[in-house]
Amino acid sequence: MTHPAPRSADVCGRTIEAAEFRSALSLFASGLTVVASLDEYGRPVGLACQSFSSLSLDPQLILVCIGKGSSSWPRIAPTGHFSVSILAAEQQEVCAALGRPGQNKFQSIPWRPTTHGTVRIDGSLAALDCRIRDVHEAGDHLVVIGEVLDLATRDDGVPLLFFRSSFAKGLAA
C-alpha cells in the first residue's frame, strides 16, 4: 500500500512557494535534450527536455519527464517510440526552437529519421532510440521510461547545459 508523502507544510511548518522551489532547482546544472519521433503522418514532432536520466544498465533504460501540458507528447506517445538527442553546446537555437509551442518546430533544425520511426537531431553528442516501456503520472509531469534499442555518439564536443535558468556550456573532458 502506498501512502502519500507528507506535504512540506506538514513537516517543517511552512509551505514552499513554486518560485522558491524553481529557484532552488535552477542551481542544479543539467544537460539539455530533445525528445522526438515521427508522428502518424511521418512528420517530425519533438520537445526540449531538461529532465533526462539513465535508469538501468540491465536492461538498458532511460527516463524523461514530460510536462502534462505538452502539445508534442500526445503526438509522440501513440507511436510507441521516441529518441533522446543529447544536445551539444552549439545547439542553443535547437533547444530554444523545440522549447516553444508550435507546429513547425523542425523547419530550421537539421535532423534525420531512424529505422525505429524516431528523429535524431544532427550534431547532437548522442542519440538514443527508445521503445516506450512505461509511463507514470507524477504531479504535473509524466515519467516516461524508455528501453534503449539503438544509439549513436559523437567523438567530440561539450554538452549544452541549463544552469540558473540560462544556457551554459559544459567542460570538455
C-alpha positions as CSV (number, residue, x, y, z in Angstrom):
1,M,0.0,0.0,0.0
2,T,1.3,3.4,-1.0
3,H,0.9,6.3,1.4
4,P,1.0,9.9,0.2
5,A,4.2,11.8,1.2
6,P,3.7,14.5,3.8
7,R,3.5,18.0,2.3
8,S,6.2,20.4,3.2
9,A,4.0,22.4,5.5
10,D,3.2,19.3,7.4
11,V,6.8,18.5,8.0
12,C,8.6,21.9,8.5
13,G,5.7,24.2,9.3
14,R,5.9,26.3,6.1
15,T,4.7,26.0,2.5
16,I,7.4,26.3,-0.1
17,E,6.3,28.6,-2.9
18,A,6.7,27.5,-6.5
19,A,9.1,30.3,-7.4
20,E,11.4,29.5,-4.4
21,F,11.3,25.8,-5.4
22,R,12.1,26.6,-9.1
23,S,14.9,28.9,-8.0
24,A,16.5,26.2,-5.8
25,L,16.3,23.6,-8.7
26,S,17.9,26.1,-11.1
27,L,21.1,25.6,-9.1
28,F,21.4,22.1,-10.4
29,A,23.2,22.2,-13.8
30,S,21.5,19.7,-16.1
31,G,22.1,18.6,-19.7
32,L,19.6,19.5,-22.4
33,T,18.0,17.0,-24.7
34,V,15.4,16.8,-27.4
35,V,12.7,14.1,-27.2
36,A,11.4,13.4,-30.7
37,S,9.7,11.0,-33.0
38,L,7.8,10.9,-36.3
39,D,4.1,11.3,-35.9
40,E,1.4,9.1,-37.5
41,Y,1.8,11.2,-40.7
42,G,5.6,10.8,-40.8
43,R,6.2,14.4,-39.7
44,P,8.8,15.2,-37.0
45,V,7.5,16.1,-33.6
46,G,9.5,16.9,-30.5
47,L,10.2,18.9,-27.5
48,A,13.2,20.3,-25.5
49,C,13.7,18.2,-22.3
50,Q,15.8,19.0,-19.3
51,S,14.6,16.1,-17.2
52,F,16.5,13.1,-18.6
53,S,18.4,10.4,-16.7
54,S,19.9,7.0,-17.2
55,L,17.9,4.4,-15.2
56,S,19.3,0.9,-15.7
57,L,22.2,-0.8,-17.4
58,D,20.4,-4.2,-17.5
59,P,18.0,-3.8,-19.1
60,Q,19.2,-0.6,-20.7
61,L,16.6,2.0,-19.6
62,I,16.4,5.8,-19.5
63,L,13.8,8.1,-18.3
64,V,12.4,11.5,-19.3
65,C,9.9,13.7,-17.6
66,I,7.4,15.4,-19.8
67,G,5.0,18.2,-18.6
68,K,1.4,17.0,-18.8
69,G,0.6,20.2,-20.8
70,S,3.0,19.3,-23.6
71,S,1.4,19.6,-27.1
72,S,4.1,17.3,-28.6
73,W,3.9,14.3,-26.3
74,P,0.3,13.3,-27.3
75,R,1.7,13.0,-30.9
76,I,4.7,11.0,-29.8
77,A,3.1,8.6,-27.4
78,P,0.9,6.7,-29.9
79,T,4.0,5.8,-32.0
80,G,5.4,3.7,-29.1
81,H,8.9,5.0,-29.8
82,F,11.0,8.2,-29.2
83,S,14.5,9.3,-29.4
84,V,16.6,11.4,-27.0
85,S,19.2,13.6,-28.6
86,I,21.7,14.9,-26.1
87,L,22.5,18.5,-27.3
88,A,25.9,19.9,-27.8
89,A,26.9,23.4,-26.6
90,E,26.5,24.9,-30.0
91,Q,22.8,23.8,-30.3
92,Q,21.2,26.5,-28.2
93,E,19.0,27.5,-31.1
94,V,17.8,23.9,-31.5
95,C,16.8,23.8,-27.8
96,A,15.1,27.2,-28.0
97,A,13.1,26.3,-31.1
98,L,11.9,23.0,-29.6
99,G,11.1,24.6,-26.3
100,R,8.5,26.9,-27.9
101,P,4.9,25.8,-28.7
102,G,4.0,25.4,-32.3
103,Q,3.7,23.0,-35.2
104,N,6.8,24.0,-37.4
105,K,9.5,23.5,-34.8
106,F,11.7,21.5,-37.1
107,Q,11.6,23.9,-40.0
108,S,15.2,25.1,-39.4
109,I,16.6,22.1,-37.5
110,P,18.7,19.5,-39.3
111,W,17.5,16.0,-38.4
112,R,17.3,12.5,-39.8
113,P,14.7,9.7,-39.4
114,T,15.7,6.4,-37.8
115,T,14.7,2.8,-38.6
116,H,12.6,2.9,-35.4
117,G,10.5,5.8,-36.6
118,T,12.2,8.3,-34.4
119,V,14.1,11.6,-35.1
120,R,17.8,12.2,-34.4
121,I,19.0,15.8,-34.2
122,D,22.1,16.2,-36.4
123,G,25.1,17.4,-34.4
124,S,23.9,16.1,-31.1
125,L,26.5,14.5,-28.8
126,A,24.5,11.3,-28.6
127,A,21.1,10.0,-29.7
128,L,19.2,7.1,-28.1
129,D,16.4,5.4,-29.9
130,C,13.8,4.0,-27.4
131,R,10.7,2.0,-27.1
132,I,8.2,3.3,-24.6
133,R,8.3,0.8,-21.8
134,D,6.1,2.6,-19.2
135,V,4.6,5.9,-18.3
136,H,3.8,7.1,-14.8
137,E,1.9,10.1,-13.6
138,A,3.9,12.2,-11.1
139,G,2.4,15.6,-10.2
140,D,2.2,17.9,-13.2
141,H,4.5,15.6,-15.2
142,L,4.7,12.2,-16.9
143,V,7.7,10.0,-16.1
144,V,8.4,8.1,-19.3
145,I,10.6,5.1,-19.2
146,G,12.3,4.1,-22.4
147,E,14.1,0.9,-23.4
148,V,17.1,1.8,-25.5
149,L,17.0,0.0,-28.9
150,D,19.9,1.7,-30.6
151,L,22.3,4.6,-30.1
152,A,24.8,6.8,-31.9
153,T,27.5,9.0,-30.4
154,R,29.9,11.8,-31.5
155,D,33.6,11.7,-30.6
156,D,34.0,15.4,-29.8
157,G,32.1,18.3,-28.3
158,V,30.8,19.5,-25.0
159,P,27.2,19.4,-23.7
160,L,24.7,22.2,-23.6
161,L,23.7,22.8,-20.0
162,F,20.9,24.7,-18.2
163,F,22.0,26.5,-15.0
164,R,20.3,29.3,-13.2
165,S,17.6,29.4,-15.8
166,S,20.1,30.1,-18.6
167,F,22.1,28.2,-21.2
168,A,25.7,27.2,-20.2
169,K,28.4,25.2,-21.8
170,G,29.8,22.1,-20.2
171,L,33.5,21.4,-19.7
172,A,35.4,19.3,-22.2
173,A,36.8,16.1,-20.8
